[in-house]
Amino acid sequence: YVPPPTPEQMFVYPKLGQDEQQMAQDRYECHRWAVEQSGFDPVQPAADLPIAQLPVKRADYQRATRACLEARGYSVR
């Protein structure tokens, strides 16, 4: 068993006046999309993934999440 990696902290700021509810919905939808795109879910154990692939998959997930949120009008740092 390999515990899930600690995801990099992303700071997400609304640029279009999105409220907390909209922001939560967008973050959830972007998380799901990023999991589909990257094949990696940072909240699930990665037992079948070689250790050497964890940083690569995590980076792919983070890039996808960032792209999705930016497309929805957020600044991501």
C-alpha positions in Angstrom: 0.0 0.0 0.0 1.3 3.4 -1.0 -0.4 6.3 0.8 -1.7 9.1 -1.5 0.7 11.9 -2.1 0.2 15.3 -0.4 -1.2 17.5 -3.2 0.5 20.8 -3.8 -1.5 23.6 -2.3 -3.2 25.6 -5.0 -4.5 29.0 -4.2 -7.5 29.8 -6.3 -8.9 33.4 -6.6 -12.1 34.2 -8.4 -11.6 36.9 -11.1 -15.2 37.1 -12.2 -16.9 37.6 -8.8 -17.7 33.9 -8.3 -19.2 33.3 -4.9 -18.1 30.5 -2.5 -20.8 28.0 -3.8 -19.8 28.5 -7.4 -16.1 28.2 -6.6 -16.7 25.0 -4.7 -18.7 23.6 -7.6 -16.0 24.6 -10.1 -13.2 23.1 -8.0 -15.1 19.8 -7.7 -15.9 19.7 -11.5 -12.3 20.6 -12.4 -11.0 17.9 -9.9 -13.1 15.3 -11.6 -12.0 16.4 -15.1 -8.4 16.5 -14.1 -8.6 12.9 -12.8 -10.1 11.8 -16.1 -7.4 13.6 -18.1 -4.4 12.5 -16.0 -5.5 9.1 -14.8 -4.5 10.2 -11.3 -6.6 11.0 -8.3 -4.6 12.5 -5.4 -7.2 11.5 -2.8 -7.1 7.8 -3.7 -4.3 5.4 -3.0 -2.0 4.9 -6.0 -1.2 1.2 -5.1 -0.9 0.1 -8.8 1.3 3.1 -9.8 5.1 2.7 -9.7 6.7 5.1 -7.2 8.7 6.8 -9.9 5.5 7.8 -11.7 3.9 9.5 -8.8 5.5 12.9 -9.3 4.8 12.8 -13.1 1.1 11.9 -12.6 0.7 14.4 -9.8 2.1 17.2 -12.1 -0.2 16.1 -14.9 -3.2 16.3 -12.5 -2.2 19.7 -11.2 -1.7 21.1 -14.8 -5.1 19.8 -15.8 -6.8 21.3 -12.6 -5.1 24.6 -13.2 -6.1 24.8 -16.9 -9.7 24.0 -16.0 -9.9 26.6 -13.3 -8.3 29.2 -15.4 -10.7 28.5 -18.2 -13.6 29.1 -15.7 -12.3 32.5 -14.7 -10.0 31.9 -11.8 -6.4 32.9 -11.0 -4.5 29.9 -9.8 -1.2 30.2 -7.9 
